[in-house]
Amino acid sequence: MDWITHEIAIGNCDDALRLDVLRDAGISGILSLTGWPNNANNVHGIDWRCVELIDGEGNDVIRLKQALGHLHTLVTTRGNVLVHCMEGVSRSPLVVASYLADTAGREFDACLHEVAQARGRLNIQPGLLDLRRAYEVAFKAHERVFTPALGPALLLASD
């Protein structure tokens, strides 16, 4: 698990199941992008949201918009959030970089670079990068998710 901002961490499925580590890290919200584990019952005080994204081609832009909406809700209502997929190197970085770009009104590629710096390893599938481009066409900047001023959620963990 790696902190990307002061409130958003990226991890894998194993990280999502280590409740002791999550509790110690102050994680109170999880966004799962795998469809597993899909635990919507606020287990151990953790608000668990799930939007299944395919790790490659075949995703609809609405799914990305839903994932970003859930991430925004978790960050603004729960505080520290873990975003995870199977390995934490493709879907999760795409969603977190998209969130940072949309909330700060910045270029996606710059945010993806920052996520890569913090995470240390990425392997985003080309179909997911195509999804982000399709999302940018489908939703103009003012239609994407929420307002651009979130304050602390936009600070990088290295700041």
N, C-alpha and C positions, 0 to 999 in steps of 0.2 A: 504494500500500500504506500503510495506516494502522495504527498500534499501538493496540489497544484496552486491553490490559493489558501488563504487562512481558513477557509470554510469548506473547500471542496478537495476531496482525495479521490484518486483513481486506484482501483485494485482489480483483483480477479475473483473468481467464485470462492476460492479458499479463504480469501480475506473476508468475504461477506459472511462466512460461517464461523469465524473466530470471534465469538461474542465477547470474550474477555478483552481481546485487543481492541475491538470496537468501543467497548465501554471505557477502557482506559484512554482511548483517543478522543473521547467525547462525541463519538458519532451518534447522532440521534435520528438520522434519516438515511435510507439506502434507495438508490435508483438502480434496479437490475435491468439490464438490456438483453438478457439471455432468455427470459421466460422461466428461468430456474435460478435459484429457488424463488418461487413465487409465494411469498408469505405476507399476505395483506393484513394480517391480524395484529399488527403493532406489537410484535413479540419483544419482550424485555424493554418496552418503552421506545422501540425503534419503529419509526414510520417507514414501512417498506413499500415502495412503488415499483411497478414493473411495466415496461414497454418493450416488447420483444422486437429487436431489430435483427435482420439477417446479416451475417458477416460477409457482405458482398452485394451483388446485384439483387434486385427484387423488392426493395423497400419503397413504400409510398412516402411522399414528403409529409403527409399528415402524421405518420408515425414519428418522424423526427420532430415535428412541431409538438406532438404530445409529450415526447421525452423531455424536450426543453421546458415545456410548461410544468411538468412534474418536478424537474430540477429546480426551477425558479420557486415553486411552492415550498419545496423542502428547504432550500437555502433561506428563504425569508421567514419560514415559520418554525423550523427545527434547528437551524444553526449548522453544525458540522455534518457534512453529507459525504457518503461514499458512493461513487458511481462505479459500477462494475459490469464487466462482461466475462467471458470465459477466461481470457488471459490478461485483459486490461491493456491491450496494445492496439486495438483497432476501433471497435465501436465506442468504448468509453472515451478515449481521447478525442474522437470526432465530436461526440456530444458535448464534452466539456469545452473544447475549442469553439464550437458553435455558440455555446452559451456565453462564453467570454466575449466573442465577437459581437453578438447581438446585444448584450447588455451594455457594452462599452462603445458601441458604434464604431468598432475597429474592423480592420481587414481580417478575414478568417485565417489566411496563411500566416500572418504575424502571430495570431493567437495559437495556432497549431505549433508554430516554432517554440513558443513559450511553454506549451504543454510538453513538447518533446524534451526541452531542457530540464524541466522538473521531473518528468517521468523516466527519462533516460533511455527508453526503448519504445519505439512505435513500429507498427506494421499495418498501417491502415489500408484496407483492401480498396482497389480502384473503384469498385461499385459504390462504396461509401462516399468517396470523394465526388463521384457523379451525383450521389444523393444530395450532398451539400450544395453543389452547383444548381441542381434542379430546385432545391428549396429557395435559394437566392432569387431564382427566376419567378417562382410561384408566389413568393411573399416579398413585397418591397420592404425596405428597412423599417419603415414605420409600422408594418404589419407583423413584424417578427416578435413574438412572445410578449414583451413588456417594455417598460421604460428604460432608458439608458443609464439611469443613476441608481446604482445599488450600493455604492460606498465600499465597505470593507470586503465584500465578496469578490471584488475585482482586484484586490491586492494579491500579488503573487506570494507564494509561501516563502520565497527567498527574500522578499522585501522586509 
